[in-house]
Structures are given as C-alpha cells and as structure tokens.
Amino acid sequence: MTNTLETAVTQYVKAGDIDFAYRRMGKSEGTPLVLLQHFTGTMDAWDPSVVNALAVERPVIVFNNAGVGSSSGSVPDNVQKMSTDAEDFILALNLGEVDLLGFSLGGFIAQVIATQDRVKVRKLIVAGSAPKGGEEHLLQVVGEAFAKKTRDVRLPLFFTLSEASQQAGAAFVDRTLKRMESRDPDSGQNVSNPQAAAIMGWCAEQDANYELLQAIKQPALIVHGSDDTMFPSINAYEMFKHMSNATLIIYPDSGHGAIFQHVDAFVAHVRIFLTA
C-alpha cells in the first residue's frame, strides 16, 4: 500500500468557517472508517501499524477536529459541539454512510454521532472510552504521568508498568514518529484545557437511565485495556451492558493504549467486526 499514514498528503476541506485537515488511506471503495482521536491527539498520534493495517481492506480517514493540529477554528469545551464539528467534517467530504472508530475522547464523540440523524453510521468501535457519567481520572493520571519525566508521556499514560507493556509502548512511540514531513504541531493549552473540560463535563453529567447508550442501535465493538487508569474498565462493561448490540473485548496487561499494544489482535477483531 503506497498511501500510508506516514506518507499520505494532508488535505483540507472547508465546513462553515473551519478548514479541517485530514488524510485518506486505503481503498477508494467500501464503507469509509473515520477515526476520532484522543485527548490532545493529532493525526500524527495515531499508530501507523493500526491505521495502515485497517486501510488494506477499506478507506480509512484520519482528521483533526476543530482547533486541533493543522485544522483551523477553536476547540470546544463540550462533547456535543465537538460531535457537531466532526459531523460537519464528514458531511463536507460527502462520505455517505460511515463506520466510526473513536478512541478515548473520540469514543465520546462516536457515541453522540451514532445517536444523531445527520451522519448515517453503520457500525462503531469505541476504544478506551467511557459512557456519559462514566468514571474518569484524567487530571490525576496525566499529572502523575508528566511527573515521571519519561522519554514520552504516553509510556506511563497508555501502558502498564510491566516490562512487556512498556516494550510495546516504546515500539508504539517509535512508530508514531516515523512520519518526517508535514507533521501536525503539538497541542498546547488551547487544546488541552477545553478538551479536559469537555471530558470532565461528559463524565460529570449523569445519565442515570443510560438513555444515550440505549439510543445506540448500531452494532458496536467496545475494546478496553485491563488496567486503564484514566478510564477504568468498568466503563467498558457499562457501555456493553446498556447498548442493544455490543460486543466487549478486554485486552490483558494493558492500559489506556491497549489498541496500540495489542495491534495484531485489535486489527483482527476490527476486521471481523466490520465485515460480519
């Protein structure tokens, strides 16, 4: 495959007042898989091994939501507006029916989009995420990770303390740095502050009857790490239990970045799910 995450040209599409940056990989035919990124993450924070493997069989699109990386606009401080911005992007590309893969904060957005009428969602994958009103420890975990002063803050954020997990984490970091040209700028407080507010607001807003989850009728694949300290795995079980058509997978000895540690298993599970 010549068009990979490391080499794909960054393109732009205008929706309203925002110029959304995106990259497209994989085949031209098939249901597009749109990836929704984590807290402070840009297109270059995705794992090329995951993206490129998924793009072998289908179109895969990564993008920066409003105000993130090379996209214009400002970052909202709530998930609903982030979801509207993501919908605007998808509609601007005229993608038609799509599949969604939302990681962490992106999983919040995927849940909202799946319940709206603007974008037709066929299936969704929610990784390392939480339902509305779910348990989160964002500021504590991020603060502790930065205090460790490791080579890359994602090592303590995304991976467990085991040797195997940390080795997988180091390999993941190396892969994310392979792209040399036209990399997205790193996120600053103009991204992290409103995104943190959105995450905490989402988890603080109780949904006692799980109305949002029950409104998701599409087939859903929920994947999580066994030792996710940012969004504990009870969140994955609650989503699985209250969605009408969900499958749950918990990966062993893994943290928030389980999908980047267990790449082969995750890609295989996604392929089976999307083609079933």
Secondary structure, 3 states (H helix, E strand, C coil): CCCCCCCCCCEEEEECCEEEEEEEECCCCCCCEEEECCCCCCHHHCCHHHHHHHCCCCCEEEECCCCCCCCCCCCCCCHHHHHHHHHHHHHHCCCCCEEEEEECHHHHHHHHHHHCCCCCEEEEEEECCCCCCCCCCHHHHHHHHHHCCCCCCHHHHHCCCCHHHHHHHHHHHHHHCCCCCCCCCCCCHHHHHHHHHHHHHHHHCCCCCCHHHHHCCCCEEEEEECCCCCCCCHHHHHHHHHCCCEEEEEECCCCCCHHHHCHHHHHHHHHHHHHC
